[in-house]
Amino acid sequence: MYKPKPIDTGAVELPQELIDLTEQLAENVHENWAAGRIADGWTYGEKRDDEKRTTPCLVPYAELTEEEREYDRHTALQTLKMILALGYTIEKK
């Protein structure tokens, strides 16, 4: 049985400048996901239907439900924390 083992980021504290970056990253996560879905033949639909390849999430990030945006924020936040947990630094030029 598969047991996920994500890198422990519990002790990582992000500086405010990286927290501020989270929303921009979350939007980009959604844009990449949507581009991939569209490339695979998915279209917008009121309900998700895997057979018809429709999903209500093929909309701009700002039009997603708060729950969907939170999912993307979590992905972005955990990615930033993982980078720092692995010893890398992130700096703006």
C-alpha positions, 0 to 999 in steps of 0.5 A, a space after each residue: 500500500 502506498 504511504 505518502 512521505 512528503 518532506 517535513 516542512 513543519 519547521 520552515 517559516 517563510 519570510 513575508 516576501 515569500 508568503 506574498 509570492 504564494 498567491 502568484 504561484 498558486 495562480 500559475 499552478 492553476 494556469 499550468 494545470 488548465 493548459 495541460 487539461 486543455 491540451 489533453 482535450 478537456 473543456 469547461 463543463 458545469 460538472 466534472 465528467 471524466 468520460 466527456 473530459 469536462 470540468 468546472 475548473 477550466 476558468 481563470 483563477 479568480 473565478 475558481 471557488 475559494 476551495 479550489 484556490 486554497 488547494 492551489 495556494 497549499 501546493 504553492 506554499 508547500 513547494 516554497 517550504 520544501 525548497 527552503 527545507 532542502 537548504 536552497 535559498 530564494 531571492 529576488 534579483 
